[in-house]
Amino acid sequence: MSDTSAAYHQASPETRSRVAAILTDWDTRLFRSVADRHWPGAGPVLPRLTRTANHGVLWVGVAAGIVAAGRGARSRRAALRGIASLGLASAAINTVGKRAVRRPRPVLDVVPVIRQLKRQPITTSFPSGHAASAAAFATGVALESKGWGAAVAPLAASVALSRVYTGVHYPSDVVVGAALGVGAAFAVRGIVPTRSQLPSPGRPYAEAPALPGGEGLVVVVNRASGSAGLATLLTDALPRAEVVECEPQEVRGALEKAAERCRALGVLGGDGTINRAAVVAVEHGLPLAVFPGGTYNHFAYDLGIEDVHDTVRALAAGDAVRVDLGRFSPGLGGAKSGFFLNTFSLGVYPELVRERERWASRIGGWPAGVLAAAKVLRGEQPLHAEFDGRKRALWMMFVGNGMYRRMGPTPGHRRDLADGLLDVRIVHGGRVPGARLLAAVLAGPLSRSPVHAAERMRRVRIGGIAPGTPLAFDGEVAPSPGELLIDKVNEALMVYRPQILP
């Protein structure tokens, strides 16, 4: 408690009453000053703006615009954080704030009729829910993206001002509401940390060739990765680099040819394309420059690379890190090993990947993923395999290249890409295991689920796999051999990453 607040509470009732009267008088004077003042251009704008902000409709539209215009993970996170902050602020104001201080609305006799709302609010005046929502949304967006926060801030300030301008709130209602909105945004950050709060995944540090302007860099672009616009942006950002665009079936050959004439190999595409580039880079002893251009971009985002400019800065400085490469090898030999940067899976997940790819071209990547998951979660397709000589029925086996950590209430991010560990999770067979797993995800950590087991391991041996059983790795699907050894090649890949992220 501050000295001023302590002095106020220790004062006599008469003194506190006089102080409250003075503050109320100032509040009323300021309200009348705003009402009497002529605001050029505000007449047709602010009343309409304040109506648009009813029930958060304005901010939902702004969030959708940020996602559409930004087209990146940072923009999506900023929009989601803004909406989450708005939701918390609205809940706090409507359930506690409005009931704690039952202050009547201002008298409208000093407000010009043209400014007044056609439908006046019926709730109490203190604090302003509109100001709280505006401040919460703008602060939440700014905590994740300073650029989008600066763009949204004037709009949020205009909404807050409109509440006094139209005569539905006193200035103190707006100030307190805005303060509560800012507090709500920081409360959300306490539950779900922003990207800047997470520890850096980039270690151990490695020195790669500095390639300002992309000199000595050859970038292979997968045209099917939804990255056509990014290819042009890449050419502008790295004028000295050679950019090779190719179809999906040509990617492997283009990467091999590029590796023979470059100082660093670049790739623009999704996780499957980046997987192929990583294998080629390791085989040729080259550093890899990753430019995320797919739907999910798990590896790039876990690495801390979210757009072309992050990698451009790393190339200019020669900043890089080493990361582990997951490996799955046939237990009886005879076939070449496969590698994964993100995840390896047996069971229903390969079917999910197939369903997602089937619908992605029609309805988009994220909707297709939701549709595929809904279909797979209804099924019961146990896979029978041997672990340590014991045959078991399982619904899904997930192996992560590095330990996946919880971020707030949800899992899904790695904070160390060179930990030497495999994140092994198994969902046992049984009745509707998909529904039970989903319930476990919603209730808490997966390790608490009776149908789920989770272990940190360095290698896993699996036998007794039926011929033709599909496996999935980094979004790709292939037939599995009868026996598998899954392990890691520690710190095998050198990849460009800026040491200081924005």
DRENMI-170247 format. One line per field, with one value per residue (C-alpha): residue in one letter; y, z, x. Coordinates in steps of 0.5 Angstrom, whole numbers, plus 500, padded with zeros to 3 digits. Layout:
<atoms>
aa <- c(A:...)
v <- c(Y:...)
w <- c(Z:...)
u <- c(X:...)
</atoms>
This chain:
<atoms>
aa <- c(M:S:D:T:S:A:A:Y:H:Q:A:S:P:E:T:R:S:R:V:A:A:I:L:T:D:W:D:T:R:L:F:R:S:V:A:D:R:H:W:P:G:A:G:P:V:L:P:R:L:T:R:T:A:N:H:G:V:L:W:V:G:V:A:A:G:I:V:A:A:G:R:G:A:R:S:R:R:A:A:L:R:G:I:A:S:L:G:L:A:S:A:A:I:N:T:V:G:K:R:A:V:R:R:P:R:P:V:L:D:V:V:P:V:I:R:Q:L:K:R:Q:P:I:T:T:S:F:P:S:G:H:A:A:S:A:A:A:F:A:T:G:V:A:L:E:S:K:G:W:G:A:A:V:A:P:L:A:A:S:V:A:L:S:R:V:Y:T:G:V:H:Y:P:S:D:V:V:V:G:A:A:L:G:V:G:A:A:F:A:V:R:G:I:V:P:T:R:S:Q:L:P:S:P:G:R:P:Y:A:E:A:P:A:L:P:G:G:E:G:L:V:V:V:V:N:R:A:S:G:S:A:G:L:A:T:L:L:T:D:A:L:P:R:A:E:V:V:E:C:E:P:Q:E:V:R:G:A:L:E:K:A:A:E:R:C:R:A:L:G:V:L:G:G:D:G:T:I:N:R:A:A:V:V:A:V:E:H:G:L:P:L:A:V:F:P:G:G:T:Y:N:H:F:A:Y:D:L:G:I:E:D:V:H:D:T:V:R:A:L:A:A:G:D:A:V:R:V:D:L:G:R:F:S:P:G:L:G:G:A:K:S:G:F:F:L:N:T:F:S:L:G:V:Y:P:E:L:V:R:E:R:E:R:W:A:S:R:I:G:G:W:P:A:G:V:L:A:A:A:K:V:L:R:G:E:Q:P:L:H:A:E:F:D:G:R:K:R:A:L:W:M:M:F:V:G:N:G:M:Y:R:R:M:G:P:T:P:G:H:R:R:D:L:A:D:G:L:L:D:V:R:I:V:H:G:G:R:V:P:G:A:R:L:L:A:A:V:L:A:G:P:L:S:R:S:P:V:H:A:A:E:R:M:R:R:V:R:I:G:G:I:A:P:G:T:P:L:A:F:D:G:E:V:A:P:S:P:G:E:L:L:I:D:K:V:N:E:A:L:M:V:Y:R:P:Q:I:L:P)
v <- c(500:507:513:517:511:509:516:516:510:513:520:521:520:527:528:522:525:531:528:524:530:534:528:527:535:534:528:532:538:534:531:537:540:534:535:543:542:542:536:537:530:526:527:522:517:516:515:509:507:506:502:498:496:493:486:486:485:491:487:480:484:487:480:477:483:482:474:475:481:478:471:469:466:472:475:469:470:477:476:470:474:480:476:472:479:482:476:476:483:483:477:481:488:484:480:484:491:493:490:493:501:502:509:512:514:521:526:528:535:538:532:535:530:529:525:521:514:512:506:508:503:500:498:502:507:505:502:502:496:498:502:495:491:496:497:489:488:493:491:484:485:489:484:479:484:491:493:491:494:501:500:498:503:509:505:503:510:513:507:509:517:515:513:520:524:520:522:514:515:519:520:516:510:510:511:505:501:502:500:494:492:493:488:483:483:482:477:473:473:470:464:464:467:471:468:473:470:463:461:461:454:456:452:450:456:455:460:459:463:470:471:479:479:472:471:464:462:457:457:451:453:448:451:447:450:456:460:463:470:469:467:474:477:472:475:482:481:477:480:476:469:464:462:456:454:447:442:437:431:436:438:433:433:441:440:435:440:446:443:442:449:453:455:455:451:455:452:455:450:446:441:436:440:442:435:433:440:438:431:434:439:434:429:435:438:445:450:450:457:456:460:458:457:452:451:449:450:447:446:454:456:452:455:462:463:466:470:471:477:473:468:474:477:471:470:477:476:469:467:459:454:446:442:434:430:424:418:411:405:398:394:388:393:393:399:406:410:416:422:427:434:434:428:421:417:410:408:413:419:417:416:423:426:422:425:432:432:429:435:441:443:444:447:449:446:448:446:440:438:439:435:429:429:429:423:419:421:417:410:404:402:399:397:391:391:389:393:390:383:384:385:391:394:401:407:411:412:419:420:428:430:433:434:438:443:446:453:455:450:447:443:443:447:445:450:446:443:440:436:429:426:423:425:418:418:412:411:404:401:400:403:410:412:418:421:419:422:428:429:428:434:438:436:437:434:428:424:424:420:412:411:415:413:419:417:421:416:416:410:406:399:396:390:385:391:388:389:395:399:406:411:419:423:431:431:425:418:412:404:402:396:390:392:399:403:410:414:421:424:429:436:434:440:447:452:459:463:470:470:476:475:481)
w <- c(500:498:503:500:500:508:510:506:510:517:516:519:516:515:511:507:505:503:499:495:494:491:486:484:483:479:475:473:471:466:464:462:459:454:453:452:447:440:437:429:425:432:431:426:428:436:437:431:434:441:438:434:440:444:446:443:436:434:437:434:427:429:431:425:421:424:423:415:414:419:416:421:428:431:429:430:438:438:436:441:446:445:445:451:455:453:455:462:463:461:466:471:470:469:475:480:478:476:483:487:486:484:481:476:469:468:467:459:459:458:452:445:443:436:440:445:444:441:446:453:457:463:467:473:470:474:471:464:461:454:456:460:453:449:454:455:447:446:451:450:443:444:449:443:438:439:432:432:439:436:430:435:441:437:436:443:446:441:444:451:449:446:452:455:449:448:455:458:463:467:466:472:470:463:467:472:467:462:468:470:462:462:469:465:460:464:468:462:461:468:466:458:458:451:447:449:456:454:455:449:445:441:444:443:439:433:428:421:415:415:409:408:403:402:398:397:399:395:397:395:395:395:391:394:401:400:400:393:396:401:395:392:399:400:393:396:403:400:393:393:394:389:389:386:386:384:385:391:387:385:392:394:387:387:394:392:387:391:396:391:389:396:402:406:404:405:404:404:406:411:416:411:406:412:414:407:407:414:412:405:410:415:409:406:412:411:415:414:413:415:412:415:409:411:415:422:421:428:427:425:431:436:434:435:427:425:419:413:417:423:418:414:421:423:416:416:423:422:428:428:433:433:434:435:429:431:427:426:423:421:427:422:417:410:409:410:416:416:420:424:426:430:431:430:430:430:430:429:428:421:419:422:417:411:412:413:407:403:406:406:399:399:406:408:413:420:418:415:421:426:421:421:429:430:425:428:435:434:432:435:431:436:434:436:437:442:447:451:449:451:446:447:444:443:440:438:440:439:440:440:438:445:450:449:455:457:455:460:460:453:451:444:445:446:449:448:441:443:450:447:449:446:449:448:450:449:449:450:447:450:449:446:448:443:447:454:451:449:456:459:455:458:465:466:464:460:465:469:464:466:458:457:459:458:459:457:453:449:445:444:440:437:434:432:427:422:415:412:418:417:420:420:421:420:417:412:412:410:411:417:417:422:427:429:433:435:437:436:433:438:435:428:425:424:423:423:428:431:438:440:438:437)
u <- c(500:503:504:498:493:495:494:487:485:488:484:477:471:470:477:475:469:472:477:472:468:474:475:468:468:474:471:465:468:473:466:463:469:469:462:463:469:468:472:473:471:469:462:460:466:466:459:459:466:463:457:462:466:459:460:468:465:470:476:474:474:481:484:482:485:492:492:490:495:500:500:505:506:507:501:497:499:498:491:490:493:489:482:484:486:479:476:479:478:470:469:472:469:462:462:466:467:460:457:463:461:454:455:450:451:452:447:446:444:451:452:450:444:448:453:448:447:440:440:443:447:443:449:452:458:464:468:468:468:469:475:477:476:480:486:486:486:491:496:495:497:503:506:507:508:510:509:501:501:503:498:492:493:490:484:484:485:479:474:476:475:468:465:466:465:458:456:456:462:466:473:475:471:475:481:480:477:483:488:484:484:492:492:488:493:499:495:494:502:503:499:501:508:510:515:520:519:521:528:532:532:539:544:550:552:556:560:557:560:557:553:551:546:546:552:554:547:543:535:531:523:518:512:507:508:504:510:510:509:515:520:519:520:526:529:528:531:537:539:546:543:541:533:531:524:521:516:515:518:524:526:531:534:535:537:543:545:545:549:555:555:554:557:550:544:537:530:523:518:514:517:517:521:526:527:529:534:537:539:542:546:548:551:555:557:553:550:542:538:531:525:519:513:509:502:505:513:514:521:523:518:521:528:525:525:518:519:524:528:530:534:536:539:543:546:549:552:554:550:548:546:547:541:540:537:532:533:529:533:531:532:535:538:538:534:537:535:530:531:526:527:520:517:516:510:506:499:493:497:500:492:491:497:493:487:489:493:487:483:488:488:480:479:486:491:488:481:484:488:481:477:482:483:476:475:481:479:473:476:479:485:490:497:500:508:513:517:522:520:513:507:503:497:497:493:499:506:509:517:519:526:527:523:516:514:508:506:501:495:497:503:507:514:521:526:532:533:540:538:540:533:527:520:517:509:505:497:495:490:483:476:475:482:482:476:480:486:482:479:486:489:483:484:492:498:498:502:496:492:491:491:498:505:511:518:525:529:535:533:527:527:520:519:513:510:506:508:505:504:505:509:510:515:515:509:511:508:512:511:515:519:518:523:525:531:529:535:539:545:547:548:548:545:548:542:542:539:539:542:538:530:526)
</atoms>
